[in-house]
Amino acid sequence: GASGIIAIDLVAKSQPDGYTVLIAGASISAVGSLYRKVPFDVARDLAPIALIALTPFVFVVHPSTPARSVAEFLAYAKANPGKLNYAGSTPGTIQHLSGELLKRMTGIDMLYVPYKGTGAVLPDLLAGRLQAALENVLTMKPLVASGALRGLAVTSAARSPAMPELPTIAESGVPGFQAVGWFGIFAAAGTPQEIVRRLNAEITKVMNEPGLQAQLLAQGAEPRSGPPEDLRKQLARDIDVWGKVIREGGLKAD
């Protein structure tokens, strides 16, 4: 509950013995900037254990929108400032922040419309009341395949195995753009390195199982395994990127 704040606080204040762990998504990197007061600092109070999956998003438009590429969409948006609406799950999620990052990097003016999750977005998006959305690849893939929506690009640094035909936003004329969801496992800060290494090694074995990898890929997630430092770097990068977006956009969740 509370955007993960309750669970994060519980783990941050738990005994640093490796028996209480947190599975968190990328939004953990934004809570400190979105909320005026949180009882922890994720970079200080949590010990990264393992980055286990990346979840890129896809930038889609309704077919009534004339754009067939990111470049065409940006040109259309600049010719129609303030007239385009977009959605990206609930406020403060990485989908929402991805749209705000795109606006800041390209100078376009489009309105974010908040919803209570991706399911609530779909009726307005499919009806054309929303012109664009940044949403989960797996959810959007069948709608793009059917022609109900038009996929323009994925948000990750590399093309998504789930929709390899789509370019990245970065290679579509917005160099440096990168926004992905991810999942990682954390323990309390101060957990002995011997325990961190043991947990990481066991998680890595599981993440390398072909059956699990196939299941994750089928859900639009890209399996990852590696040292704790990979998760530490991902968290630090996202705290910096999303913190800047939130500050410059004057975004607050409370």
C-alpha positions as CSV (number, residue, x, y, z in Angstrom):
1,G,0.0,0.0,0.0
2,A,0.8,3.7,-0.2
3,S,2.9,3.3,-3.4
4,G,5.0,0.7,-1.7
5,I,6.0,3.0,1.1
6,I,4.7,0.7,3.8
7,A,6.7,-2.3,2.6
8,I,9.8,-0.3,1.9
9,D,9.8,1.1,5.4
10,L,9.2,-2.3,6.9
11,V,12.2,-3.8,5.1
12,A,14.4,-0.7,5.7
13,K,13.8,-1.0,9.5
14,S,14.1,-4.8,9.7
15,Q,17.0,-6.7,11.1
16,P,19.8,-6.7,8.5
17,D,20.1,-10.5,8.5
18,G,18.8,-11.3,5.0
19,Y,15.6,-12.9,6.2
20,T,13.4,-10.0,5.3
21,V,13.6,-8.9,1.7
22,L,11.8,-6.6,-0.6
23,I,10.8,-7.2,-4.2
24,A,10.3,-3.7,-5.7
25,G,9.6,-2.1,-9.0
26,A,11.2,0.9,-10.6
27,S,8.7,3.3,-9.0
28,I,10.8,2.9,-5.8
29,S,13.2,5.3,-7.3
30,A,10.6,8.1,-7.5
31,V,8.9,7.9,-4.1
32,G,11.5,10.1,-2.3
33,S,10.9,12.9,-4.8
34,L,7.1,12.5,-5.3
35,Y,6.2,12.5,-1.6
36,R,7.0,15.4,0.8
37,K,7.9,13.0,3.7
38,V,8.9,9.4,3.5
39,P,10.5,7.7,6.6
40,F,13.5,6.3,4.7
41,D,16.0,7.0,2.0
42,V,16.0,4.1,-0.5
43,A,19.7,4.6,-1.5
44,R,20.8,4.8,2.1
45,D,18.5,2.4,3.9
46,L,18.3,-0.6,1.5
47,A,21.0,-3.0,0.4
48,P,20.6,-4.0,-3.3
49,I,20.6,-7.8,-3.8
50,A,19.8,-8.5,-7.5
51,L,18.2,-6.9,-10.5
52,I,15.9,-9.6,-11.9
53,A,13.9,-8.1,-14.8
54,L,13.4,-5.1,-17.1
55,T,10.0,-4.2,-18.4
56,P,10.1,-1.7,-21.3
57,F,7.1,0.3,-22.4
58,V,5.7,0.9,-25.8
59,F,4.6,4.3,-27.1
60,V,1.3,3.9,-28.9
61,V,-1.1,6.2,-30.6
62,H,-4.7,5.9,-31.7
63,P,-5.0,5.3,-35.5
64,S,-6.9,8.6,-35.9
65,T,-3.6,10.3,-35.1
66,P,-1.7,10.9,-38.4
67,A,1.7,10.0,-37.0
68,R,3.3,6.8,-38.1
69,S,6.7,7.4,-36.4
70,V,8.0,9.2,-33.4
71,A,9.4,12.0,-35.6
72,E,5.9,12.5,-37.2
73,F,4.3,12.4,-33.8
74,L,6.6,15.1,-32.5
75,A,6.0,17.3,-35.5
76,Y,2.2,16.8,-35.1
77,A,2.4,17.6,-31.4
78,K,4.4,20.8,-32.0
79,A,1.9,21.9,-34.6
80,N,-0.9,21.3,-32.1
81,P,0.5,22.4,-28.7
82,G,-1.7,21.6,-25.8
83,K,-4.3,19.7,-27.9
84,L,-3.0,16.2,-27.4
85,N,-3.8,14.0,-24.4
86,Y,-1.7,11.0,-23.2
87,A,-1.9,8.5,-20.4
88,G,0.6,6.3,-18.6
89,S,-1.0,4.2,-15.9
90,T,-1.4,5.9,-12.5
91,P,0.2,9.2,-11.6
92,G,3.8,8.8,-10.4
93,T,4.4,5.5,-12.2
94,I,7.4,5.2,-14.6
95,Q,4.9,5.1,-17.5
96,H,3.7,8.6,-16.4
97,L,7.2,9.9,-15.8
98,S,8.3,8.5,-19.2
99,G,5.8,10.7,-20.9
100,E,7.0,13.7,-18.9
101,L,10.6,12.9,-19.8
102,L,9.7,12.8,-23.5
103,K,8.0,16.1,-23.2
104,R,11.0,17.7,-21.6
105,M,13.5,16.2,-24.0
106,T,11.5,17.2,-27.1
107,G,9.7,20.4,-26.1
108,I,6.3,19.1,-27.0
109,D,3.2,20.2,-25.0
110,M,0.7,17.4,-24.3
111,L,-1.6,16.8,-21.3
112,Y,-1.2,13.9,-19.0
113,V,-4.6,12.3,-18.0
114,P,-4.5,10.3,-14.8
115,Y,-6.2,6.9,-14.5
116,K,-6.3,4.1,-11.9
117,G,-4.1,1.7,-13.8
118,T,-3.7,0.4,-17.4
119,G,-7.1,-1.3,-17.5
120,A,-8.8,2.0,-16.9
121,V,-6.8,3.7,-19.7
122,L,-7.8,1.3,-22.4
123,P,-11.5,2.3,-23.0
124,D,-10.6,5.9,-23.7
125,L,-7.4,5.0,-25.6
126,L,-9.2,2.6,-27.9
127,A,-12.1,5.1,-28.4
128,G,-9.7,7.8,-29.5
129,R,-10.4,10.1,-26.6
130,L,-6.7,9.7,-25.7
131,Q,-4.3,10.2,-28.6
132,A,-1.3,8.5,-27.1
133,A,-0.1,6.3,-24.2
134,L,3.1,4.7,-22.8
135,E,2.2,1.3,-21.5
136,N,3.3,-2.2,-20.9
137,V,4.6,-4.0,-24.0
138,L,2.7,-7.2,-23.4
139,T,-0.7,-5.4,-22.8
140,M,-0.3,-3.3,-25.9
141,K,1.2,-5.9,-28.3
142,P,-2.1,-7.6,-29.3
143,L,-3.8,-4.2,-29.7
144,V,-1.1,-3.1,-32.0
145,A,-1.2,-6.4,-33.9
146,S,-4.9,-6.0,-34.5
147,G,-4.6,-2.5,-35.7
148,A,-6.6,-1.1,-32.8
149,L,-3.6,1.0,-31.9
150,R,-0.4,2.0,-33.7
151,G,2.9,1.3,-32.1
152,L,5.6,3.9,-32.7
153,A,8.6,2.9,-30.5
154,V,9.7,1.2,-27.3
155,T,11.1,3.2,-24.4
156,S,14.1,1.0,-23.5
157,A,17.7,1.6,-24.6
158,A,17.6,-1.5,-26.9
159,R,14.7,-3.0,-28.9
160,S,12.3,-5.3,-27.0
161,P,12.3,-9.0,-27.8
162,A,8.5,-8.8,-27.4
163,M,8.1,-6.3,-30.3
164,P,11.4,-6.3,-32.2
165,E,9.9,-4.6,-35.2
166,L,9.6,-1.4,-33.3
167,P,12.5,1.0,-33.0
168,T,13.5,2.6,-29.7
169,I,12.6,6.2,-29.0
170,A,16.3,7.0,-28.8
171,E,16.9,5.7,-32.3
172,S,13.8,7.5,-33.6
173,G,15.2,11.0,-33.2
174,V,15.4,11.5,-29.4
175,P,19.0,10.4,-28.6
176,G,19.6,9.5,-25.0
177,F,16.0,8.7,-24.2
178,Q,15.7,5.7,-21.9
179,A,12.9,4.7,-19.6
180,V,12.1,1.2,-18.3
181,G,10.3,-0.5,-15.6
182,W,12.3,-3.0,-13.6
183,F,12.2,-5.3,-10.7
184,G,14.8,-5.8,-8.1
185,I,15.3,-7.5,-4.7
186,F,16.6,-5.5,-1.7
187,A,17.4,-6.2,2.0
188,A,18.0,-3.8,4.8
189,A,21.1,-1.7,4.7
190,G,23.9,-3.2,6.8
191,T,23.2,-6.7,5.7
192,P,26.6,-8.5,5.8
193,Q,28.2,-8.8,2.4
194,E,28.5,-12.6,2.8
195,I,24.7,-12.8,3.1
196,V,24.2,-10.4,0.2
197,R,26.5,-12.5,-2.0
198,R,24.8,-15.7,-1.0
199,L,21.3,-14.4,-1.8
200,N,22.6,-13.0,-5.1
201,A,24.1,-16.3,-6.1
202,E,20.9,-18.2,-5.3
203,I,18.7,-15.7,-7.1
204,T,21.1,-15.8,-10.1
205,K,20.7,-19.6,-10.4
206,V,16.9,-19.2,-10.4
207,M,16.9,-16.4,-12.9
208,N,19.0,-18.4,-15.3
209,E,16.5,-21.3,-15.4
210,P,15.2,-21.5,-19.0
211,G,11.6,-22.2,-17.8
212,L,11.5,-19.1,-15.7
213,Q,13.1,-17.0,-18.4
214,A,10.5,-18.2,-20.9
215,Q,7.6,-17.3,-18.6
216,L,9.0,-13.8,-18.0
217,L,9.5,-13.2,-21.7
218,A,6.0,-14.3,-22.4
219,Q,4.8,-11.6,-19.9
220,G,6.9,-8.9,-21.7
221,A,9.6,-8.9,-19.1
222,E,13.3,-9.3,-19.9
223,P,15.1,-11.5,-17.4
224,R,18.3,-10.2,-15.8
225,S,20.9,-11.6,-13.5
226,G,24.1,-10.1,-12.3
227,P,25.9,-8.7,-9.2
228,P,24.2,-6.4,-6.7
229,E,26.1,-3.5,-8.2
230,D,23.9,-3.7,-11.3
231,L,20.8,-3.0,-9.2
232,R,22.6,-0.2,-7.3
233,K,23.5,1.5,-10.5
234,Q,20.0,1.2,-11.9
235,L,18.5,2.6,-8.8
236,A,21.0,5.5,-8.6
237,R,20.4,6.4,-12.3
238,D,16.6,6.4,-11.9
239,I,16.7,8.4,-8.7
240,D,18.6,11.1,-10.6
241,V,16.6,11.0,-13.8
242,W,13.1,10.8,-12.2
243,G,14.0,13.2,-9.4
244,K,14.9,15.8,-12.0
245,V,11.7,15.2,-14.0
246,I,9.6,15.5,-10.9
247,R,11.3,18.7,-9.7
248,E,11.1,20.4,-13.1
249,G,7.6,19.4,-13.7
250,G,6.4,20.3,-10.2
251,L,4.9,16.9,-9.7
252,K,3.8,15.8,-6.3
253,A,1.8,12.8,-5.0
254,D,0.6,14.4,-1.8
